[in-house]
């Protein structure tokens, strides 16, 4: 077996095409979009290169690609843990333990040379909303957009190498037409009786304003929840909104305000994999045309909540209930969607899990594991 760094068009192609070998007989696998994967490794596109570095490899056996992996360091967060911690991800491998160990070792050696004493994985060299965690439950359901889908033997390889469960990520499910819990309605009504509060869904014609509102909420809410928090800039918020805008549905993106100050957000998008499964991982010109065609002819009946947060001083006041109650009032009559996913909630976020289960009556749909390996 020979490990080669991804440096040229051939190794890039082998890196992106390997999953088609691994999952060729898996009906629930939907390939990630190649252009989105490559953006992670593009120094001009990925802002994490301004404060970090990464490398990726393809493993060959007799010139046939059989595995791939990437290793990276985010200097802003690497030293916020008990020991300097890097990351690894984008791991794919045929069912061969020796090959898996060779890939893990490559990551470890690269990180050790740069002063790291542990690695988390499989994670992303970027935000946690994409390509993060190892699928542990829900393999019998179709892959979710930008979330991983892996064979069962990966879990064995990670754990036998010494990776330990650091936390779990849970995706929750709810049928849209199920009636709201009476307690949710009661809490929402109590909030809305106070005229200082208002809830509104996004207007895409004013996307720049909502991007800034999102940034304000994010920097307050997520800072209180994460030790590895990185403050979001206005530029970054505008970039995120610009990328989301083509697929946004105004009626499933909601903001909460108190005296016109943004205090809560729920952003959802149609479950894009319901259409991306026809694109086969390539969003080139032909892929975009196929996406538009199948979006029109097949459409979406599921949407996925990708961001949900309340600033700390307004948590526990029923703002969460008010957002979901107003959302339900708009989408239930239209019957455009029949199911909702909320992606993903960390097992460490017990407050949010309690709110979702108790008020929204969601049930687990998929579970992922973020591992840590101490060197």
C-alpha positions, -999 to +999 in steps of 0.1 A: +000+000+000+012+035-009+000+068+006+001+098-017-005+134-008-033+150-028-014+175-050-026+171-086-056+165-107-053+127-106-051+125-068-079+151-064-101+130-087-092+098-068-100+115-035-135+127-046-144+095-065-134+069-039-167+071-020-184+058-052-165+026-047-172+023-010-209+029-013-218+015-047-242-010-031-256+013-004-291+026-014-291+052+013-259+068+004-261+102-014-227+116-025-216+149-011-213+176-037-177+175-051-175+213-054-184+217-017-158+191-007-131+208-027-140+242-013-128+229+021-093+224+007-092+256-013-070+282+004-088+310-014-123+297-005-119+284+031-113+311+057-099+285+081-066+286+062-060+321+077-056+305+111-048+269+103-035+243+079-044+209+065-032+180+043-050+151+026-039+118+012-052+090-009-041+054-001-034+031-031-030-007-035-014-016-068-023+019-081-060+014-071-074+039-046-086+021-015-087+049+011-085+086+018-082+110+048-074+145+057-057+160+088-059+197+099-051+221+127-073+251+136-049+273+156-077+293+171-091+263+189-063+237+191-051+250+224-085+255+241-086+218+251-067+200+279-041+191+254-033+206+220-058+190+197-059+187+159-085+171+137-090+144+110-118+138+087-131+129+052-120+093+061-131+066+036-117+032+034-125-003+020-131-030+046-094-035+054-082-027+090-045-024+079-055+003+054-075+021+080-046+021+105-022+034+078-046+064+072-050+070+110-012+069+115-006+094+087-029+119+105-013+113+139+022+117+126+014+149+108-003+163+138+024+152+163+051+170+142+031+202+146+028+199+184-006+183+187-012+157+215-046+145+204-070+145+174-107+147+170-125+130+142-141+126+119-146+163+117-144+191+092-118+218+085-145+243+089-179+248+106-195+220+125-226+220+104-209+200+076-191+167+073-189+162+111-191+130+131-193+093+124-227+078+117-237+054+145-275+051+142-298+057+112-278+040+085-312+026+072-323+062+063-312+083+034-282+105+039-288+140+050-274+169+030-238+177+042-239+151+069-218+119+068-230+085+059-206+056+067-206+018+068-208+001+101-172-012+101-158+024+104-169+025+140-149-006+148-118+008+131-120+041+150-125+025+184-099-003+180-074+025+171-081+042+204-106+068+195-130+075+224-165+089+222-162+126+230-198+135+224-228+125+203-247+145+177-284+138+174-306+146+144-343+148+154-374+141+134-410+154+135-441+151+113-452+186+103-489+179+106-488+165+141-506+190+164-485+212+186-481+202+223-505+222+244-476+234+266-458+248+236-489+267+226-494+280+261-458+292+264-459+308+229-492+326+237-477+340+270-447+354+251-468+369+223-490+388+248-460+409+256-459+435+228-421+439+233-417+406+214-423+398+178-416+369+155-411+372+118-399+349+090-371+359+067-377+381+036-350+371+011-352+406-005-337+419+028-311+391+032-283+414+043-303+426+072-311+391+084-275+380+079-265+407+104-293+397+128-281+361+126-245+372+134-256+391+165-276+361+178-248+336+169-221+356+187-241+358+219-257+324+219-229+301+207-202+318+227-221+308+259-223+271+247-189+264+232-153+264+246-140+264+210-161+293+199-150+316+171-168+349+168-185+354+134-176+385+114-201+405+094-183+394+062-186+357+071-223+361+080-230+378+046-211+350+028-231+323+045-264+341+037-253+346+001-246+309-003-279+299+013-301+324-006-307+303-037-322+275-016-339+294+011-376+292+017-387+323+036-415+306+055-391+282+073-366+307+085-377+326+116-362+354+139-373+365+173-369+401+185-373+419+218-377+457+214-364+452+178-332+436+191-326+401+176-327+374+203-335+341+186-332+323+153-343+292+135-330+287+100-341+258+079-336+248+043-354+222+022-337+188+026-315+192-006-305+156-008-340+148-019-329+164-052-292+161-050-295+123-052-302+128-089-271+150-094-246+122-084-223+146-065-213+169-093-228+204-094-212+215-127-234+231-153-251+199-162-256+191-125-272+225-119-296+219-148-305+185-134-310+200-100-334+227-114-353+200-133-357+176-105-364+204-080-394+214-103-406+178-110-398+161-077-397+189-052-391+186-015-414+173+012-389+175+040-370+204+055-340+205+078-334+230+106-297+238+104-294+267+129-314+271+162-303+294+190-315+318+216-293+344+233-286+335+269-306+362+287-338+351+269-334+314+273-361+297+294-387+324+286-406+305+260-390+322+230-382+287+215-419+278+218-430+311+202-407+305+172-420+270+165-456+279+171-454+307+146-436+284+122-464+259+125-491+284+119-475+292+085-464+258+072-491+235+085-520+250+065-500+250+033-490+213+036-459+219+015-438+198+038-447+166+057-416+162+079-390+182+097-354+173+107-334+193+132-297+189+126-277+184+148-279+188+186-248+178+206-254+155+236-237+181+257-266+206+250-290+191+274-312+222+277-319+223+239-326+186+238-351+189+267-368+218+249-371+199+216-383+166+231-407+181+256-422+209+235-417+199+199-421+162+206-393+152+183-377+118+181-341+107+173-336+101+136-298+097+133-269+097+157-233+106+151-202+103+172-173+128+175-143+109+187-111+120+204-078+101+202-052+110+229-017+104+216 
